[in-house]
């Protein structure tokens, strides 16, 4: 009997096939079940997707600015009406029982800068001209970054001594968590400087008269001293939620989701090379199951991003409804005038609309950005064929 290395003529082909399986990864485990074309070699369209998302947010921002302008006009009241609202708000706080929770209301002196573009342009123009003149005269101190920061603080972020209590509330809020805690770890001189700048920048919204806010961790309301008087009942509604049952407290804490989830969803979707039209992979490996989850997130990214606003929209709506109920009751008792009651209602409706616009805008912007990214990816894959 003759001896042969190969038992039959087809054996070399089988050896080659086995070696090829080892090289390509087939046959080692069930984890590699995807075809080569199921994962494109390169990811295209990320920058375009980000650009489209940013562009989609422009009309949303413009609409919100327009709404805020309407709210400011509606909430502009005479000194007599302002006194009536203040009296009614104090009575409303007493009736809700949150006064016992040591709720405080602080105001910041209103002195708009950005809201008056002509005034802002003149100030910036004068400052730049003076800086150029000083440099030409050999005085380079005017372009020292530290001096520029001080100049900004003393002009744009300049506050009255009457604002001290409100600024202390903002400082306490901003240093108790997040970035504030990180700044506390820095050398005292640098950390204090940056913290002061953050506090002044945050308080700028009140100085401009474009916002009022309730600080849950401090249990305090901060208002501009002139504008948005009619929003006080909405802020009282927030205070009632924060000092109410556990469900409402949890709802308030969930508001932060709207600032985190849309970013994560958009980033994950843009970094995913597979398109929303690609077929699901076989669920026979951990890697494939994870990829299918990522693909599912990408297919529903717009809805997920919009849904992250639900806690915010719900809590804002509840705050408006509770604040409006107090105003309605005070109007029935003759404590609040009917004219002010109508302005409070319009303010609440306008404020709620801004959050609805943000939710819809983020959802649509995310969906459109991913569609654009996938189209560019598809064009790349078509060229590779």
C-alpha positions in Angstrom: 0.0 0.0 0.0 1.4 3.4 -1.0 1.5 6.2 1.5 0.4 9.7 0.6 0.4 12.9 2.6 -3.1 13.6 1.4 -5.8 11.0 1.8 -7.6 12.3 -1.3 -7.1 14.7 -4.1 -9.4 17.3 -2.5 -7.6 17.5 0.8 -5.3 20.5 -0.2 -8.4 22.6 -0.9 -9.8 21.7 2.5 -6.5 22.7 4.2 -6.5 26.0 2.3 -10.1 26.7 3.2 -9.4 26.0 6.9 -6.3 28.3 6.9 -8.3 30.9 5.1 -11.0 30.7 7.7 -8.4 31.3 10.4 -7.0 34.3 8.6 -10.4 35.9 8.0 -11.7 35.0 11.4 -14.4 32.6 10.2 -14.8 29.4 12.1 -13.1 30.7 15.3 -16.3 31.6 17.1 -19.9 32.7 16.4 -19.0 36.3 17.1 -17.9 37.1 13.5 -21.0 36.6 11.5 -21.2 39.8 9.6 -20.4 40.2 6.0 -17.5 42.5 5.0 -19.9 45.1 3.5 -22.0 45.4 6.7 -19.5 47.7 8.2 -18.1 50.4 5.9 -14.4 51.0 6.2 -14.8 54.7 6.7 -17.3 57.0 8.3 -18.4 60.0 6.2 -20.7 62.9 6.8 -20.1 63.6 10.5 -19.1 67.3 10.0 -22.0 67.8 7.6 -24.4 66.3 10.1 -23.2 68.6 12.9 -23.5 71.6 10.5 -27.0 70.7 9.6 -28.0 70.2 13.3 -26.5 73.6 14.2 -28.3 75.2 11.2 -31.6 73.6 12.3 -31.3 75.2 15.7 -31.1 78.7 14.3 -34.8 79.1 13.4 -35.7 77.5 16.8 -33.5 80.0 18.6 -34.9 82.9 16.5 -38.5 81.8 17.3 -37.7 81.5 21.0 -36.1 85.0 21.0 -39.2 86.3 19.3 -41.4 84.7 21.9 -39.3 86.1 24.7 -39.7 89.5 23.1 -43.5 89.1 23.2 -43.4 87.9 26.8 -41.3 90.9 27.8 -43.8 93.3 26.1 -46.8 91.5 27.8 -45.1 91.5 31.2 -44.2 95.2 31.0 -46.6 96.8 33.5 -47.0 100.2 35.1 -45.7 100.9 38.6 -49.3 100.6 40.0 -49.8 97.2 38.3 -46.3 96.0 39.5 -47.3 96.9 43.0 -50.6 95.0 42.6 -48.7 91.9 41.3 -46.2 92.1 44.2 -48.9 92.3 46.8 -50.8 89.4 45.2 -47.7 87.3 44.9 -46.9 87.7 48.6 -50.5 86.8 49.5 -50.3 83.8 47.2 -47.1 82.5 48.8 -48.7 82.8 52.2 -51.7 80.7 51.1 -49.6 78.0 49.5 -47.7 77.4 52.7 -44.3 77.5 51.0 -43.4 80.6 53.1 -42.9 78.2 55.9 -40.2 76.5 53.8 -38.2 79.7 53.9 -38.7 80.6 50.3 -36.9 83.9 49.4 -37.4 86.3 46.5 -34.5 88.4 45.3 -34.2 91.0 42.5 -31.4 92.2 40.4 -31.3 95.8 39.1 -32.2 95.8 35.4 -29.7 97.5 33.1 -29.9 96.0 29.6 -26.8 95.9 27.4 -27.3 93.2 24.7 -31.1 94.0 24.6 -30.1 97.4 23.2 -27.8 96.6 20.2 -27.1 100.2 19.4 -25.9 101.0 22.9 -23.8 97.8 23.0 -22.2 98.6 19.6 -21.3 102.1 20.8 -19.7 100.8 24.0 -17.7 98.1 22.1 -16.7 100.6 19.4 -15.5 103.1 22.0 -13.6 100.4 23.9 -11.8 99.1 20.8 -10.9 102.6 19.6 -9.4 103.4 23.0 -7.5 100.1 23.0 -6.0 100.8 19.6 -5.1 104.4 20.5 -3.3 103.2 23.7 -1.3 100.5 21.8 -0.2 103.1 19.1 0.9 105.3 22.0 3.1 102.5 23.3 0.7 101.5 26.2 0.4 97.7 25.8 -1.4 97.3 29.2 -4.7 97.8 27.4 -4.3 94.4 25.6 -3.5 92.6 28.8 -6.0 89.7 29.1 -6.4 90.3 32.9 -7.3 93.9 32.2 -9.7 93.0 29.5 -11.5 90.6 31.9 -11.7 93.4 34.5 -13.1 95.8 31.9 -15.8 93.4 30.9 -16.7 92.8 34.6 -16.8 96.5 35.2 -19.1 97.3 32.2 -21.1 94.3 31.0 -21.1 92.4 34.3 -21.3 95.4 36.6 -23.9 95.1 39.4 -25.4 97.3 42.0 -24.7 96.8 45.7 -28.4 96.1 46.0 -27.8 92.9 43.9 -25.5 91.3 46.6 -28.1 89.0 48.1 -29.1 87.7 44.7 -25.5 87.2 43.6 -24.8 85.3 46.8 -27.7 83.0 46.0 -26.3 82.3 42.5 -22.8 81.8 43.9 -24.0 79.3 46.5 -25.9 77.4 43.7 -23.0 77.4 41.3 -20.3 76.4 43.8 -22.3 73.5 45.3 -22.0 71.1 42.3 -20.6 70.4 38.9 -18.1 72.9 37.5 -18.2 74.9 40.8 -16.7 72.0 42.7 -13.9 71.6 40.2 -13.1 75.3 40.5 -13.0 75.0 44.3 -10.0 72.6 43.8 -8.0 75.3 42.0 -5.6 77.8 43.8 -7.8 80.2 45.7 -6.9 83.3 43.6 -7.7 81.6 40.3 -10.7 79.6 41.5 -12.3 82.7 43.1 -11.7 84.8 40.0 -13.3 82.2 37.7 -16.2 81.7 40.1 -16.9 85.4 40.3 -16.9 85.6 36.5 -19.3 82.7 36.2 -21.6 84.1 38.9 -21.7 87.5 37.1 -22.2 85.9 33.7 -25.1 83.8 35.1 -26.7 86.8 36.7 -26.5 88.7 33.4 -29.8 87.2 32.2 -31.6 88.9 35.1 -29.8 92.2 34.5 -30.9 92.1 30.9 -34.5 91.4 32.0 -34.8 88.3 29.9 -35.4 85.7 32.5 -36.6 84.8 36.0 -35.6 81.6 37.7 -36.2 79.4 40.7 -33.2 77.8 42.3 -34.3 74.5 43.8 -31.2 73.8 45.9 -31.4 77.3 47.5 -35.2 77.6 47.6 -35.0 81.1 46.1 -36.5 83.0 43.2 -34.5 85.6 41.3 -36.3 88.2 39.2 -35.3 91.3 37.2 -36.5 94.4 39.2 -38.6 95.8 36.3 -39.4 93.2 33.6 -41.2 89.9 33.7 -43.2 90.8 36.8 -46.1 88.6 35.6 -43.8 85.5 35.6 -43.6 85.5 39.4 -46.6 83.1 39.7 -44.9 80.6 37.4 -41.8 80.7 39.6 -44.0 80.2 42.6 -45.3 77.1 40.9 -41.8 75.8 40.6 -41.3 76.4 44.3 -44.5 74.5 45.1 -43.2 71.6 43.0 -39.8 71.6 44.7 -41.5 71.7 48.2 -44.3 69.3 47.2 -44.6 65.5 46.9 -41.7 63.2 46.0 -42.9 62.6 42.4 -42.7 66.3 41.6 -39.2 66.5 43.2 -38.0 63.6 41.1 -39.5 65.3 38.0 -37.5 68.5 38.7 -34.3 66.5 39.1 -34.9 64.8 35.7 -34.9 68.1 33.9 -31.2 67.7 33.3 -31.8 64.8 30.9 -32.7 67.3 28.2 -29.2 68.7 28.3 -27.4 65.3 28.2 -29.4 62.7 26.2 -29.7 64.7 22.9 -25.9 65.2 22.8 -25.2 61.5 23.5 -27.8 60.3 21.0 -26.5 62.7 18.2 -22.9 61.8 18.9 -23.6 58.0 18.9 -25.6 58.3 15.7 -23.1 60.3 13.8 -20.3 58.0 14.8 -22.2 55.0 13.7 -21.0 54.0 10.3 -24.2 51.9 9.6 -27.2 53.7 8.1 -30.8 53.7 9.4 -31.8 51.7 6.2 -29.3 48.8 6.9 -30.8 45.5 7.9 -30.4 44.3 11.5 -27.5 42.0 12.2 -28.0 38.4 13.5 -28.4 38.4 17.3 -26.0 35.5 17.8 -23.1 37.5 19.4 -22.6 40.2 22.0 -21.0 42.5 19.5 -23.9 42.2 17.1 -26.5 42.7 19.8 -24.7 45.9 20.9 -24.6 47.1 17.3 -28.3 46.4 16.8 -29.0 48.6 19.9 -26.9 51.4 18.5 -28.7 51.0 15.2 -32.1 51.2 17.0 -31.1 54.3 18.8 -30.0 55.8 15.5 -33.3 54.9 13.8 -35.3 56.6 16.5 -32.8 59.3 17.5 -35.1 62.2 16.8 -37.8 60.8 19.0 -35.4 59.9 21.8 -33.9 63.4 21.7 -37.3 65.0 21.8 -38.6 62.6 24.5 -35.7 63.7 26.8 -37.5 67.1 27.1 -40.7 65.5 28.5 -39.7 65.9 32.2 -38.8 69.5 31.6 -41.9 70.3 29.6 -44.1 68.5 32.1 -42.6 70.2 35.1 -42.8 73.6 33.4 -46.4 73.0 32.5 -47.3 71.9 36.1 -45.6 75.0 37.5 -47.6 77.2 35.2 -50.8 75.5 36.0 -50.3 75.8 39.8 -49.1 79.4 39.5 -52.1 80.2 37.3 -54.5 78.6 39.8 -53.2 80.8 42.6 -53.5 83.9 40.4 -57.1 82.9 39.4 -58.0 82.5 43.1 -56.5 85.9 44.0 -58.3 87.6 41.2 -61.6 86.1 42.4 -60.9 87.6 45.8 -60.2 91.0 44.3 -56.6 91.0 45.4 -55.2 90.7 41.8 -56.6 92.9 39.0 -58.2 91.2 35.9 -55.8 93.0 33.6 -52.8 91.6 35.4 -54.5 88.2 35.5 -54.7 88.2 31.7 -51.1 89.2 31.4 -50.1 86.4 33.7 -52.0 83.9 31.6 -50.3 85.1 28.4 -46.9 85.0 30.1 -47.4 81.4 31.1 -48.6 80.3 27.7 -45.7 82.1 26.0 -43.1 80.6 28.4 -44.5 77.1 27.9 -44.4 77.5 24.1 -40.6 78.2 24.3 -40.0 74.7 25.8 -42.3 73.0 23.3 -40.4 74.7 20.5 -37.1 73.5 21.9 -38.3 69.9 22.2 -39.7 69.9 18.6 -36.6 71.7 17.2 -34.1 69.3 18.9 -36.1 66.2 17.6 -36.3 67.5 14.0 -32.8 68.8 14.0 -31.4 65.4 15.2 -33.4 63.5 12.6 -32.4 65.8 9.7 -28.7 65.7 10.7 -28.7 61.9 10.7 -30.5 61.8 7.3 -27.9 64.1 5.8 -25.0 62.1 7.3 -26.5 58.8 6.0 -26.9 60.2 2.5 -23.3 61.2 2.4 -22.3 57.8 3.7 -24.4 56.1 1.0 -22.7 58.1 -1.7 -19.3 57.0 -0.4 -20.4 53.3 -0.4 -21.8 53.6 -3.9 -18.5 54.9 -5.1 -16.7 52.0 -3.5 -18.7 49.4 -5.3 
